[in-house]
Amino acid sequence: MFVVEKIDLPNLGVRGLEADLSEQESAIQDSAHRFAQEVMRPIAEKLDRMAPEEAVAENSPIWDYLAQIRESGLLDLEMLGSMSNAEKSRIIPILFEELAWGDAGLTLLAMVTSFPAFTAYASGDAELIERFGDKLGCWLGTQPDRGSDICDFDATEIHPGTRQNRGNLHARIDGDEVVINGQSSAWVSGAPIAECSLAYLSCDYGDGLIREDGSHNIIAILIPFDLEGVTKGKPLDKLGQRSLPQGELFFDEVRVPMKYVVAQEEAAKASFFGALTFANMEMAVTFTGVARAAYEHALAYTHERKQGGVPIIEHQSVRLRLFGMWQKLEACRALAHRVFNYNYSGNGPHVVSSMTSKTFVTQNAFEITSEALQLFGGNGLTKEYPIEKLLRDARASLIEDGENNVLGLKAMSMLSAVYKRDNGL
Ligand SMILES: Cc1cc2nc3c(=O)[nH]c(=O)nc-3n(C[C@H](O)[C@H](O)[C@H](O)COP(=O)(O)OP(=O)(O)OC[C@H]3O[C@@H](n4cnc5c(N)ncnc54)[C@H](O)[C@@H]3O)c2cc1C
């Protein structure tokens, strides 16, 4: 039982029910919040209204953002890499929630463009660091005919007796080179501005592309786009996250040195698993930030907008609706943090953990942004107010980084496998 001397209002942090933060955590939160407010929101608002080609053109504000986030040092790979696991599990969620409160698309852009550089640094190989360490990158996984199938890395979700599609992008080994032909999906985030990619490709190692179990042989490889045979398609025009440009990549007999191979066969699947585990985990904190932005806008608006003789917050039903949003937001953050703790603990990392928070948070972020829009009434539908953008951003997250139903199926198949193993079934 708590002994309380006086009934007072709760002490709330920037992120609601915040327990004490260390000095370092508070400083990072403050800097990220300021950056999100002063740099990200204004730039994201402009990018959201631009045509996809304009948004990636030379004079686009996207370059200003990329320069400023680099200068800020907030996402400095060396700084993040030097943290202990305990620090990472507390600081990365704070950092990414603040940035995403500013804009989800720009937050994800900063993350995804650093994937190849991160991979090069993680290898410790001087040549890879020299070639990819300061390059803007992207993450190539999906193909026109291989969307959800790439998330189904061990083919547990295929119809009995069938195989996954052959796909449209294939690699083969030729001596000391990997030869790549075909095209990616139009969904590769950052592709229109990227100089290289961390790619997960179907690969023929000499025994075909597709295995007995219907899954694909995979290779993980860093591909510089200055190699002969690499071209790009038009930037994609889409609903939501318009500050995160997407586009196709085409490969015509592109010869990549074996040296740039990150992992082969089983190790490549494990590498994909690791990337998806990180990305899904990160999506959960990102969309907690989006949900928080929507809740805050709705809280402010309901204190201003008068209908029924009073500011609408004075109507009981409105207060209850806001409380539902608040509860969901706190639940999103709690689960997103629990997954960070698990993944950076001795038991983790595991994709089941990240799929749990990614699917829960993005679904709830969609519901929170939708209820926020409802509370804005007709104003919520207009581009004069920030809510319709948040709703669009959250809507895209239900498909991004793995469609939520497919991620749920994969997670439950693995949880069932644990039960079967533990019960000798
Ligand atoms: C904003 C955004 C950013 C993205 N960024 C990237 C990126 O950086 N790099 C990249 O490679 N890709 C990226 N993607 C692509 C993304 O990973 C795919 O869109 C996603 O995996 C779903 O694939 P799909 O669109 O082909 O849908 P499909 O796989 O065609 O799915 C269509 C429907 O079929 C259902 N379905 C599919 N398979 C099964 C199954 N086995 N069992 C039951 N139901 C099934 C799904 O639930 C879904 O509702 C991005 C997508 C978005 C929206």
The ligand as a Gaussian input file, in Angstrom:
#p B3LYP/6-31G(d) Opt

LIG

0 1
 C        5.574000       2.137000     -46.349000
 C        6.217000       0.862000     -46.811000
 C        7.611000       0.752000     -46.793000
 C        8.220000      -0.415000     -47.255000
 N        9.598000      -0.481000     -47.275000
 C       10.208000      -1.572000     -47.808000
 C       11.637000      -1.627000     -47.905000
 O       12.335000      -0.730000     -47.450000
 N       12.198000      -2.701000     -48.516000
 C       11.462000      -3.716000     -49.012000
 O       12.020000      -4.661000     -49.547000
 N       10.084000      -3.710000     -48.941000
 C        9.457000      -2.665000     -48.334000
 N        8.077000      -2.640000     -48.231000
 C        7.287000      -3.756000     -48.762000
 C        6.573000      -4.558000     -47.661000
 O        7.501000      -5.336000     -46.943000
 C        5.488000      -5.413000     -48.335000
 O        4.516000      -4.512000     -48.861000
 C        4.834000      -6.365000     -47.367000
 O        5.754000      -7.357000     -46.961000
 C        3.586000      -7.050000     -47.976000
 O        3.869000      -7.541000     -49.255000
 P        2.874000      -7.209000     -50.485000
 O        2.661000      -5.740000     -50.489000
 O        3.451000      -7.839000     -51.702000
 O        1.492000      -7.892000     -50.102000
 P        1.101000      -9.432000     -50.397000
 O        2.180000     -10.321000     -49.906000
 O        0.663000      -9.562000     -51.796000
 O       -0.154000      -9.606000     -49.438000
 C       -1.490000      -9.271000     -49.842000
 C       -2.470000      -9.845000     -48.818000
 O       -2.375000     -11.277000     -48.842000
 C       -2.266000     -11.801000     -47.525000
 N       -1.316000     -12.923000     -47.522000
 C       -0.131000     -13.005000     -48.177000
 N        0.488000     -14.174000     -47.901000
 C       -0.295000     -14.845000     -47.039000
 C       -0.189000     -16.108000     -46.384000
 N        0.861000     -16.921000     -46.567000
 N       -1.198000     -16.490000     -45.566000
 C       -2.265000     -15.667000     -45.359000
 N       -2.416000     -14.464000     -45.951000
 C       -1.453000     -14.047000     -46.785000
 C       -1.692000     -10.662000     -46.672000
 O       -2.173000     -10.769000     -45.348000
 C       -2.171000      -9.401000     -47.392000
 O       -3.333000      -8.886000     -46.773000
 C        7.433000      -1.493000     -47.739000
 C        6.034000      -1.384000     -47.734000
 C        5.431000      -0.229000     -47.268000
 C        3.929000      -0.141000     -47.278000

